């Protein structure tokens, strides 16, 4: 959705359906909701795995990173949407780190 906001106007012109067009001005709320659901499910996975308490550190960084993206999201700023989309690489690395700490510590 964040990525799709870069060219939502072009999508509308050619008839491409996207979540950016579907969610429109409410995209920030939708993305926040999806990220929140993700954080809850990851926390549940951590809890069910009986992971080390040290897993809280990378998990907190992961969730903070996600919600910082939501906080910064401006759907009218295409370059910023691209930067936030590319920041998902960091999100993925933090999630992997979370699971590694849970498995190894």
C-alpha positions in Angstrom: 0.0 0.0 0.0 2.8 2.4 0.9 4.6 1.6 -2.3 1.4 1.9 -4.4 0.8 5.5 -3.3 3.8 6.6 -5.4 1.7 6.2 -8.5 -1.9 6.0 -7.4 -2.9 8.7 -9.8 -1.4 6.8 -12.7 -3.1 3.7 -11.5 -6.4 5.5 -11.6 -5.8 6.7 -15.1 -5.1 3.2 -16.5 -7.7 1.5 -14.3 -5.3 -0.5 -12.1 -6.9 -1.5 -8.8 -4.6 -1.2 -5.8 -4.9 -1.0 -2.0 -3.7 2.6 -2.2 -6.7 3.5 -4.3 -9.0 1.3 -2.2 -7.9 2.7 1.2 -7.3 6.2 -0.1 -7.1 8.9 2.6 -7.5 6.2 5.2 -4.3 4.3 4.2 -2.4 5.4 7.3 -5.1 3.8 9.5 -5.2 0.6 7.4 -1.4 0.3 7.4 -1.3 0.9 11.1 -3.9 -1.7 11.6 -2.1 -4.3 9.5 1.2 -3.5 11.3 -0.6 -3.8 14.7 -2.0 -7.2 13.8 1.4 -8.3 12.6 3.0 -7.2 15.9 0.4 -9.0 17.9 0.9 -12.2 15.9 4.7 -12.0 16.2 4.3 -11.4 20.0 2.1 -14.5 20.1 4.6 -16.6 18.3 7.3 -15.4 20.7 5.2 -16.2 23.7 4.2 -19.7 22.3 7.8 -20.5 21.6 8.8 -19.7 25.2 11.7 -17.6 23.9 14.2 -15.9 26.0 13.2 -12.6 27.6 16.1 -11.0 25.6 13.9 -11.3 22.5 12.0 -8.3 23.8 14.8 -6.0 22.7 14.8 -6.7 18.9 11.0 -7.2 19.0 10.6 -3.7 20.4 12.9 -2.3 17.8 11.0 -4.1 15.1 7.6 -2.8 16.2 8.9 0.7 16.8 10.3 0.7 13.3 6.9 -0.3 11.8 5.0 2.3 13.7 7.5 5.0 12.9 6.7 4.2 9.2 3.0 4.7 9.9 3.7 7.9 11.8 5.8 9.3 8.9 3.4 8.2 6.1 2.3 11.0 3.9 0.4 9.5 0.9 0.8 12.7 -1.1 4.7 12.5 -1.0 5.8 9.9 -3.6 9.5 10.0 -2.7 8.8 9.5 0.9 6.5 6.6 0.2 9.3 5.0 -1.7 11.7 5.6 1.2 9.3 4.1 3.6 8.7 1.1 1.4 12.5 0.6 1.1 12.7 0.8 4.9 10.8 -2.5 5.0 14.2 -4.1 4.4 15.2 -3.0 7.9 11.9 -4.3 9.2 12.6 -7.7 7.8 16.1 -7.7 9.2 14.8 -6.7 12.7 12.2 -9.5 12.5 14.9 -12.1 11.6 17.0 -10.8 14.4 14.0 -11.2 16.8 13.6 -14.8 15.8 17.3 -15.5 15.9 17.6 -14.1 19.4 14.5 -16.2 20.4 16.1 -19.3 19.0 19.7 -18.9 20.1 19.5 -17.2 23.5 
